[in-house]
Amino acid sequence: MPPTNGSVRDLDAQPIFIVVMGVSGTGKSTLGAALADALGFPYVEGDDLHPVTNVAKMASGTPLTDADREPWLALIRTAAERMTLDRDLSSTPSDDASIVRENKRPGVVISSSALKRYYREILRGHRTVGDGQAPRALTTYFVFIDGPKKVLFERMEKRAGHFMKASMLESQLNTLESPVGEEGVVVVSLQDTTEEQVRKAVEGLSTLVGYDVVSELGERRVCFVNASVTCSFLNPDLSLSLFPLTPWQDVTTVAQPSFRRRAGFIRVIEYAMEAISHAGTVLGVLAKDGVVLAAEKKVTGKLLDLSGAKDGGYGGSGEKIYLLNSNVIGGVAGLTADANSLVNYARTAAQRHLLMYNEDIPVELLAQRLCDMKQGYTQYGGLRPFGVSLLYAGYDPHYHFQLYHSDPSGNYSGWKATCIGANNGTAQSLLKQEYKDTIEVKDAIGLVLRTMSKTMDSTTLGSEKLEFAVLTLDPVTKQPKAKIYKPAEIDALLLAEGLTKKDEDTEMKAA
């Protein structure tokens, strides 16, 4: 029978961490995503948390050592704790943040090979790596995908584009210490279909957790959403919610995932996108030797205190361009309060990466981190998506200069030139006409300013309505150098392009 509301609260009060494990080629990502979908949990691809040094090693066919794996495993554990246990959400955009502060997030699914018992102990939080903080209490379960060696090799040979080579499989099989018999482990067969694997995993986890998440009808799935429960049936027209929906919420946010996909959208994300479409324009252009960002400030006025921004754009009212890390700058369009939360999270993630790996965070990885967080806010009742889109302009030594865009759903994409906010369609058309792959920063600056002058909802263009930033390489150190322009410098750029605003007072006097 379906559970009572009280039992759901008891379960939600103790979030769980599920690790989908096995050697490479077993389909951890496929099962992990499907299992997370079935349980209503967020899913994180463990391989995405590997530092670039590990990826380079595996791509070259060099087996990882314990010293290579330990920081990665510790990072997976930290990510799980952050997603399920963190209570410091004072800046969350959710109107129902108290639900999260009360520690009622249900859980998270992360894939990881977890080959040795020692590795699994790190993931369980029973071991501390290096001088890191002691892990917090978070119940951990493993779903082990087991299968014949021959089938594994066949699957690996057919898999293209992955950094793990088939030649590495033998090393992983030799390293594997079977988790069968350990506490908190569910075993599924590699040769089963994904649907069958999910069914067996859910049944096994139900036994371990002590709670039956599959009803005796076999057609009803119970999804845990904070302190509430939604019963989603195979009939997508029937959905029972035991909590009131806020104006930002809709039944599609709590219906079964297949219904969400079939509907094609989630209404709360549409609301967020609508807010962004009315925000100030933010435009980015990728050049051979740098990246250029510009942003329109909607809030202007003689009485507005811009003293912080006048010192270089690192603060002050109406800020739209931020320094996220020494190698990444970001532009935001949408709800500024939401943007502040994401910017602070991005800065913290970048600093953690630097402290752990002694390198600046890769640009795409930073975008992925923020998108994981944003996507998580679309999964639960009581939370709403972040009403903000971001442009990330950055540099890393592996892929050089890059420009990414992310939206409230958690999707991100790379661009040569793009625009978010109001009038983005017009800006995109202008960029398509003038952008060239060989463009350099000096020309990109002019392109950005001309495009902004034609798309901003303003008859005049001046530093009081515009923010501007450029990321290049220092000619001496060859390190990324971010410059957020001061108002006087912006006016000088506009003057050089012949785009200075008219002196309205002079015109009135002449008239």
C-alpha positions as CSV (number, residue, x, y, z in Angstrom):
1,M,0.0,0.0,0.0
2,P,1.2,3.6,-0.5
3,P,2.9,5.1,2.6
4,T,1.4,7.5,5.0
5,N,2.5,11.1,5.0
6,G,4.3,10.6,8.3
7,S,6.5,7.8,7.0
8,V,7.5,9.9,4.1
9,R,8.6,12.7,6.5
10,D,10.7,10.1,8.4
11,L,12.4,9.0,5.2
12,D,12.9,12.5,3.9
13,A,14.5,13.5,7.2
14,Q,17.4,11.1,6.4
15,P,18.6,11.7,2.8
16,I,20.4,8.9,1.0
17,F,23.3,8.8,-1.4
18,I,23.1,6.1,-4.1
19,V,26.3,5.1,-6.0
20,V,25.9,3.2,-9.3
21,M,29.1,1.3,-9.6
22,G,31.0,-1.1,-11.8
23,V,33.9,-1.3,-14.2
24,S,33.9,0.8,-17.4
25,G,31.5,-0.3,-20.0
26,T,28.8,-1.6,-17.7
27,G,26.4,1.3,-18.4
28,K,26.7,3.1,-15.1
29,S,25.6,6.4,-16.7
30,T,22.5,4.9,-18.4
31,L,21.4,3.1,-15.2
32,G,22.2,6.0,-13.0
33,A,20.1,8.5,-15.0
34,A,17.2,6.0,-15.3
35,L,17.3,5.1,-11.6
36,A,17.4,8.8,-10.6
37,D,14.5,9.4,-13.0
38,A,12.5,6.6,-11.3
39,L,13.2,7.9,-7.8
40,G,12.8,11.6,-8.5
41,F,16.4,12.2,-7.4
42,P,19.0,14.4,-9.2
43,Y,21.8,12.5,-11.1
44,V,25.4,13.4,-11.3
45,E,27.9,11.8,-13.8
46,G,30.9,10.9,-11.6
47,D,33.3,11.0,-14.5
48,D,32.5,14.7,-15.0
49,L,34.2,15.3,-11.6
50,H,37.5,13.8,-12.6
51,P,40.3,16.4,-12.7
52,V,41.8,17.0,-16.2
53,T,45.0,15.2,-15.2
54,N,43.1,12.0,-14.6
55,V,41.2,12.3,-17.9
56,A,44.5,12.8,-19.7
57,K,46.0,9.7,-18.0
58,M,43.1,7.5,-18.9
59,A,42.9,8.8,-22.5
60,S,46.6,7.9,-22.9
61,G,46.0,4.4,-21.5
62,T,47.7,5.0,-18.2
63,P,45.9,3.4,-15.2
64,L,45.1,5.7,-12.3
65,T,46.8,5.2,-9.0
66,D,45.1,5.4,-5.6
67,A,46.6,8.9,-5.2
68,D,44.9,9.9,-8.5
69,R,41.5,8.5,-7.4
70,E,41.4,9.7,-3.8
71,P,40.7,13.4,-4.5
72,W,38.1,12.4,-7.1
73,L,36.3,10.1,-4.7
74,A,36.4,12.7,-1.9
75,L,34.9,15.2,-4.4
76,I,32.0,12.8,-5.2
77,R,31.3,12.4,-1.5
78,T,31.4,16.2,-1.0
79,A,29.1,16.8,-3.9
80,A,26.6,14.3,-2.5
81,E,26.7,15.9,0.9
82,R,26.3,19.3,-0.6
83,M,23.3,18.3,-2.6
84,T,21.5,16.5,0.2
85,L,22.7,18.0,3.5
86,D,23.6,21.6,3.1
87,R,21.5,23.9,5.1
88,D,23.2,27.2,4.4
89,L,20.6,28.3,1.8
90,S,19.9,31.8,3.1
91,S,20.3,33.2,-0.4
92,T,18.2,30.6,-2.2
93,P,15.5,32.0,-4.5
94,S,13.0,29.5,-3.3
95,D,10.0,30.9,-1.4
96,D,9.9,27.5,0.4
97,A,13.5,27.4,1.4
98,S,12.5,26.3,4.9
99,I,11.8,22.9,3.6
100,V,15.3,22.5,2.4
101,R,16.8,24.1,5.5
102,E,15.0,21.4,7.5
103,N,17.1,18.8,5.8
104,K,14.3,17.1,3.8
105,R,16.0,16.6,0.5
106,P,15.5,12.9,-0.4
107,G,18.8,11.9,-2.0
108,V,21.1,11.9,-5.0
109,V,22.4,9.3,-7.5
110,I,26.1,9.5,-8.7
111,S,27.9,7.0,-10.9
112,S,31.5,5.9,-10.0
113,S,33.5,2.8,-10.7
114,A,34.2,2.4,-6.9
115,L,36.5,-0.6,-7.7
116,K,38.1,-1.2,-4.3
117,R,36.5,-1.5,-0.9
118,Y,38.9,1.3,0.2
119,Y,37.3,3.5,-2.5
120,R,33.8,2.6,-1.3
121,E,34.8,3.5,2.3
122,I,35.7,7.0,1.1
123,L,32.3,7.3,-0.7
124,R,30.6,6.0,2.4
125,G,32.2,8.8,4.4
126,H,34.1,6.3,6.6
127,R,37.6,7.7,5.5
128,T,38.9,11.2,5.2
129,V,41.3,12.0,2.4
130,G,44.3,14.2,3.2
131,D,43.6,17.1,5.4
132,G,40.0,17.5,4.3
133,Q,37.1,18.0,6.6
134,A,35.6,14.9,8.2
135,P,32.6,13.6,6.1
136,R,29.1,14.2,7.4
137,A,26.6,11.6,8.2
138,L,24.9,10.5,5.0
139,T,23.5,7.0,4.5
140,T,25.1,5.5,1.3
141,Y,24.0,2.6,-0.8
142,F,25.7,0.9,-3.9
143,V,24.0,-0.5,-7.0
144,F,26.7,-2.9,-8.5
145,I,26.4,-3.7,-12.2
146,D,27.9,-7.2,-12.6
147,G,28.5,-9.0,-15.9
148,P,30.7,-11.4,-17.9
149,K,34.1,-10.2,-19.0
150,K,33.4,-11.1,-22.7
151,V,30.3,-8.9,-22.8
152,L,32.2,-6.0,-21.2
153,F,35.0,-6.1,-23.8
154,E,32.4,-6.2,-26.6
155,R,30.6,-3.1,-25.2
156,M,33.9,-1.2,-24.7
157,E,35.1,-1.9,-28.3
158,K,31.8,-0.4,-29.6
159,R,31.9,2.7,-27.4
160,A,33.3,5.7,-29.3
161,G,34.3,9.1,-27.9
162,H,35.0,8.1,-24.3
163,F,38.3,8.8,-22.6
164,M,38.4,5.3,-21.2
165,K,40.0,2.9,-23.7
166,A,39.1,-0.8,-24.0
167,S,42.7,-1.7,-23.2
168,M,42.1,-0.2,-19.7
169,L,39.3,-2.7,-18.9
170,E,41.7,-5.5,-18.0
171,S,43.3,-3.2,-15.5
172,Q,40.0,-2.3,-13.9
173,L,38.9,-6.0,-13.8
174,N,42.1,-6.9,-12.0
175,T,41.6,-4.0,-9.5
176,L,37.9,-4.8,-8.8
177,E,37.2,-6.0,-5.3
178,S,33.6,-7.3,-5.6
179,P,31.2,-5.5,-3.2
180,V,28.9,-8.5,-3.0
181,G,28.3,-9.2,0.7
182,E,29.1,-5.7,1.9
183,E,26.5,-3.7,3.7
184,G,24.2,-1.6,1.6
185,V,24.8,-3.2,-1.8
186,V,22.3,-4.2,-4.5
187,V,23.5,-6.3,-7.4
188,V,22.0,-6.1,-10.9
189,S,22.9,-7.9,-14.1
190,L,24.7,-6.3,-17.0
191,Q,22.7,-8.4,-19.4
192,D,19.3,-7.2,-18.1
193,T,17.5,-4.4,-19.9
194,T,17.8,-0.9,-18.3
195,E,14.1,-1.2,-17.2
196,E,14.8,-4.5,-15.5
197,Q,17.9,-3.2,-13.8
198,V,15.9,-0.2,-12.5
199,R,13.2,-2.5,-11.2
200,K,15.6,-4.7,-9.4
201,A,17.6,-1.8,-8.0
202,V,14.4,-0.1,-6.7
203,E,13.3,-3.4,-5.1
204,G,16.7,-3.9,-3.5
205,L,17.0,-0.4,-2.2
206,S,13.5,-0.6,-0.8
207,T,14.6,-3.6,1.2
208,L,17.7,-1.8,2.4
209,V,15.9,1.4,3.3
210,G,13.1,-0.4,4.9
211,Y,10.5,1.3,2.8
212,D,8.6,-0.1,-0.2
213,V,8.7,2.4,-3.0
214,V,6.9,0.1,-5.4
215,S,3.2,-0.6,-4.7
216,E,1.7,-4.1,-5.0
217,L,0.0,-2.9,-8.2
218,G,3.3,-2.7,-10.1
219,E,1.9,0.4,-12.0
220,R,2.2,3.0,-9.3
221,R,5.4,4.9,-8.5
222,V,5.8,7.0,-5.4
223,C,8.2,10.0,-5.8
224,F,9.5,11.7,-2.7
225,V,9.4,15.5,-3.0
226,N,10.7,17.2,0.1
227,A,8.2,16.6,3.0
228,S,5.4,15.7,0.5
229,V,4.6,12.9,-1.8
230,T,3.2,12.7,-5.3
231,C,1.7,9.5,-6.6
232,S,2.4,9.3,-10.3
233,F,0.6,6.7,-12.3
234,L,1.2,5.3,-15.8
235,N,-1.8,7.3,-16.8
236,P,-0.3,10.8,-17.1
237,D,-3.6,12.5,-16.7
238,L,-3.8,11.4,-13.1
239,S,-1.5,13.0,-10.5
240,L,-2.2,13.4,-6.8
241,S,-0.3,16.1,-4.9
242,L,-0.4,16.3,-1.2
243,F,1.1,19.8,-1.0
244,P,-0.3,23.2,-2.3
245,L,1.3,24.5,-5.5
246,T,2.7,28.0,-5.5
247,P,2.2,30.3,-8.5
248,W,5.6,29.2,-9.8
249,Q,4.6,25.6,-9.7
250,D,2.4,23.4,-11.9
251,V,1.4,19.8,-11.8
252,T,4.0,19.1,-14.5
253,T,6.7,19.8,-12.0
254,V,5.7,16.8,-9.9
255,A,4.3,14.4,-12.6
256,Q,6.3,11.4,-13.6
257,P,9.4,12.3,-15.8
258,S,7.9,10.7,-18.9
259,F,4.9,13.0,-18.7
260,R,7.2,16.0,-18.4
261,R,9.1,15.0,-21.5
262,R,5.9,14.3,-23.4
263,A,4.5,17.7,-22.4
264,G,7.6,19.3,-23.8
265,F,8.1,21.9,-21.1
266,I,7.7,22.7,-17.4
267,R,5.6,25.8,-16.8
268,V,7.8,27.2,-14.1
269,I,10.8,27.2,-16.5
270,E,8.6,29.0,-19.0
271,Y,8.0,31.7,-16.3
272,A,11.7,32.0,-15.7
273,M,12.5,32.3,-19.4
274,E,9.8,35.0,-19.6
275,A,11.5,37.0,-16.8
276,I,14.8,36.7,-18.7
277,S,13.3,37.9,-21.9
278,H,12.5,41.2,-20.3
279,A,15.9,41.6,-18.6
280,G,18.7,43.8,-19.9
281,T,20.6,42.6,-22.9
282,V,23.8,40.7,-22.4
283,L,26.0,39.9,-25.3
284,G,29.2,37.9,-25.8
285,V,31.6,37.4,-28.7
286,L,34.4,34.9,-28.9
287,A,37.6,36.1,-30.6
288,K,40.9,34.4,-31.6
289,D,42.7,36.2,-28.7
290,G,40.0,36.7,-26.1
291,V,36.3,37.0,-25.2
292,V,34.2,40.2,-25.0
293,L,31.1,40.7,-22.8
294,A,28.7,43.6,-22.6
295,A,25.6,44.1,-20.6
296,E,22.8,46.6,-20.5
297,K,21.9,48.1,-17.1
298,K,18.2,48.5,-16.8
299,V,18.3,50.4,-13.5
300,T,19.8,53.8,-14.0
301,G,19.5,57.3,-12.5
302,K,21.4,60.2,-11.1
303,L,20.6,59.2,-7.5
304,L,21.8,55.6,-7.9
305,D,25.0,54.9,-6.1
306,L,27.5,53.3,-8.5
307,S,30.6,54.0,-6.4
308,G,31.5,50.3,-6.3
309,A,31.2,49.9,-10.1
310,K,33.3,53.0,-10.7
311,D,36.2,51.3,-9.0
312,G,36.3,48.7,-11.7
313,G,33.0,46.9,-11.9
314,Y,33.4,44.6,-8.9
315,G,30.4,45.9,-7.0
316,G,27.8,48.6,-6.8
317,S,24.2,48.8,-7.7
318,G,23.0,47.2,-11.0
319,E,26.0,45.0,-11.5
320,K,25.5,42.6,-14.5
321,I,29.0,41.4,-15.2
322,Y,31.0,39.5,-12.6
323,L,34.4,38.1,-12.1
324,L,33.7,34.4,-11.3
325,N,37.4,33.4,-11.2
326,S,40.7,34.7,-12.4
327,N,40.0,32.9,-15.7
328,V,36.2,33.3,-16.1
329,I,33.9,36.3,-16.2
330,G,30.2,36.0,-16.4
331,G,27.2,38.1,-17.6
332,V,23.7,37.7,-16.2
333,A,20.2,38.4,-17.5
334,G,17.2,37.9,-15.3
335,L,16.4,38.2,-11.6
336,T,19.5,39.8,-10.0
337,A,18.9,38.2,-6.6
338,D,18.9,34.7,-8.2
339,A,22.1,35.7,-10.1
340,N,23.8,36.7,-6.8
341,S,23.2,33.2,-5.4
342,L,24.6,31.5,-8.6
343,V,27.6,33.8,-8.7
344,N,28.5,33.1,-5.1
345,Y,28.2,29.4,-5.8
346,A,30.3,29.6,-8.9
347,R,33.1,31.5,-7.1
348,T,33.1,29.0,-4.2
349,A,33.2,26.0,-6.7
350,A,36.1,27.6,-8.5
351,Q,38.0,28.2,-5.3
352,R,37.4,24.6,-4.2
353,H,38.8,23.3,-7.5
354,L,41.9,25.5,-7.2
355,L,42.6,24.4,-3.6
356,M,42.1,20.7,-4.5
357,Y,43.8,20.5,-7.8
358,N,46.1,23.6,-7.9
359,E,44.7,24.7,-11.2
360,D,42.0,27.1,-12.4
361,I,38.7,25.4,-13.0
362,P,38.1,24.5,-16.7
363,V,35.4,26.8,-18.1
364,E,33.0,24.1,-19.2
365,L,33.3,22.3,-15.8
366,L,32.3,25.5,-14.0
367,A,29.3,25.8,-16.4
368,Q,28.4,22.2,-15.6
369,R,28.6,22.8,-11.9
370,L,26.2,25.6,-12.1
371,C,23.9,23.7,-14.4
372,D,23.8,20.7,-12.1
373,M,22.6,23.1,-9.3
374,K,20.1,24.8,-11.6
375,Q,18.7,21.6,-12.9
376,G,18.2,20.3,-9.3
377,Y,15.9,23.3,-8.6
378,T,13.5,22.0,-11.3
379,Q,13.1,18.6,-9.7
380,Y,11.3,19.3,-6.4
381,G,8.1,20.8,-5.1
382,G,8.7,23.8,-2.9
383,L,11.5,25.0,-5.1
384,R,11.4,27.0,-8.3
385,P,14.0,27.4,-11.1
386,F,16.6,30.2,-10.9
387,G,15.1,33.0,-13.0
388,V,18.4,33.9,-14.7
389,S,20.5,33.0,-17.7
390,L,24.3,33.3,-17.7
391,L,27.1,33.8,-20.2
392,Y,30.5,32.4,-19.2
393,A,33.5,33.9,-20.9
394,G,36.7,32.1,-19.9
395,Y,40.0,30.5,-20.8
396,D,41.8,27.3,-19.8
397,P,45.0,25.8,-21.3
398,H,43.2,22.8,-22.8
399,Y,40.5,24.5,-24.9
400,H,41.7,28.1,-24.8
401,F,39.1,30.8,-25.0
402,Q,35.5,29.7,-24.7
403,L,32.0,31.2,-24.4
404,Y,29.1,29.3,-22.9
405,H,25.4,30.0,-22.2
406,S,23.2,28.3,-19.6
407,D,19.5,28.7,-19.0
408,P,17.1,28.0,-16.0
409,S,16.5,24.4,-17.0
410,G,20.2,23.5,-16.5
411,N,21.0,23.2,-20.2
412,Y,24.2,24.8,-21.4
413,S,25.9,25.3,-24.8
414,G,29.0,26.7,-26.4
415,W,28.9,29.7,-28.7
416,K,31.0,31.8,-31.0
417,A,28.7,34.8,-30.4
418,T,25.4,35.0,-28.6
419,C,23.0,37.2,-26.7
420,I,20.6,36.8,-23.8
421,G,17.9,39.0,-22.4
422,A,15.7,41.5,-24.3
423,N,16.0,41.8,-28.0
424,N,18.2,38.8,-28.3
425,G,16.7,37.8,-31.6
426,T,17.7,41.0,-33.2
427,A,21.2,40.8,-31.8
428,Q,21.6,37.2,-33.0
429,S,20.7,38.3,-36.5
430,L,23.2,41.2,-36.5
431,L,25.9,38.9,-35.1
432,K,25.3,36.3,-37.9
433,Q,25.8,38.9,-40.5
434,E,29.1,40.4,-39.1
435,Y,30.8,37.7,-37.1
436,K,33.9,36.0,-38.6
437,D,35.9,33.1,-37.2
438,T,39.1,35.1,-37.6
439,I,37.9,38.0,-35.6
440,E,40.3,39.5,-33.0
441,V,39.5,41.2,-29.7
442,K,39.9,44.8,-31.1
443,D,37.4,44.1,-33.8
444,A,35.1,42.1,-31.5
445,I,34.9,45.1,-29.2
446,G,33.5,47.2,-32.1
447,L,31.1,44.5,-33.1
448,V,29.7,44.2,-29.6
449,L,29.3,47.9,-29.2
450,R,27.6,48.3,-32.6
451,T,25.3,45.4,-31.8
452,M,24.4,46.8,-28.4
453,S,23.7,50.2,-29.8
454,K,21.1,48.7,-32.2
455,T,19.4,46.4,-29.8
456,M,19.3,48.2,-26.4
457,D,15.9,49.8,-25.5
458,S,17.5,53.2,-25.4
459,T,17.9,56.2,-27.7
460,T,21.3,57.0,-26.2
461,L,24.2,54.8,-25.3
462,G,26.6,55.7,-22.4
463,S,28.5,54.2,-19.6
464,E,25.6,54.7,-17.2
465,K,23.6,52.2,-19.2
466,L,26.4,49.8,-20.2
467,E,28.9,47.4,-18.6
468,F,31.8,46.0,-20.5
469,A,34.5,43.4,-19.9
470,V,37.2,41.7,-21.9
471,L,39.2,38.5,-21.1
472,T,42.6,38.2,-22.8
473,L,46.0,36.6,-22.1
474,D,48.7,38.7,-20.4
475,P,51.4,39.1,-23.0
476,V,54.2,38.6,-20.4
477,T,52.8,35.9,-18.1
478,K,50.5,34.2,-20.7
479,Q,47.9,33.9,-17.9
480,P,44.2,34.9,-18.4
481,K,43.6,38.6,-17.6
482,A,40.1,39.9,-17.0
483,K,39.4,43.6,-17.4
484,I,36.0,45.0,-16.3
485,Y,35.9,48.5,-17.7
486,K,35.3,51.7,-15.6
487,P,32.7,54.2,-16.8
488,A,35.3,56.6,-18.3
489,E,36.9,53.7,-20.2
490,I,33.5,52.6,-21.6
491,D,32.8,56.2,-22.8
492,A,36.2,56.2,-24.5
493,L,35.4,53.0,-26.3
494,L,32.0,54.4,-27.5
495,L,33.8,57.6,-28.7
496,A,36.3,55.5,-30.7
497,E,33.4,53.7,-32.4
498,G,31.5,57.0,-33.0
499,L,28.7,55.8,-30.7
500,T,28.8,58.5,-28.0
501,K,25.5,59.7,-26.7
502,K,24.3,63.1,-27.8
503,D,24.4,66.0,-25.3
504,E,20.7,66.4,-24.8
505,D,21.1,69.6,-22.7
506,T,23.1,71.2,-25.5
507,E,20.4,70.3,-28.0
508,M,17.7,71.7,-25.9
509,K,19.6,75.0,-25.4
510,A,20.2,75.2,-29.2
511,A,16.5,74.7,-29.8
